[in-house]
Amino acid sequence: MFKWKEEFSTKVDIFDEEHKKLFEIGNRLYDLIKLDDEIDRYDEIMGVISEMADYAKYHFKHEEELMHKYGYPPREFFKHVSEHKAFFMEVEKMMNKDIDVEQREVSMHLVTFLVDWISNHILKTDMKYADFFADKDI
């Protein structure tokens, strides 16, 4: 479900590697949800969701730190940061649903959100910094 495509490359190697890691975690979550073995996988699902959230925090912080360090235009910087904040607000809202009762349904909704959000964020928002960082030798 999370499939890396060359069009996702920002040409900033460290960020591309971090994006690929988000895809890898997302795929593990998807694979776990798609298991049709009727086993209660709440703890496993929550563990991978937590890992995704933690890694997203790490990645977003890394992006924001480098944007700040290299003088990314303030207006674009604040728009970028606000998207990161909106991401976590949406994930938190979904996590407040009764995921234990409807594990697969709620989790699949979350996976769909993650795929759409991450793909759109990379293709639209992150691509804006591709040229900016191109000559920064990052």
Secondary structure, DSSP 8 states (H G I E B T S, - for coil): -----GGG--S-HHHHHHHHHHHHHHHHHHHHHH--S----HHHHHHHHHHHHHHHHHHHHHHHHHHHHTT--HHHHHHHHHHHHHHHHHHHHHHTS-TTTTHHHHHHHHHHHHHHHHHHIIIIIIHHHHHHHHTTT-
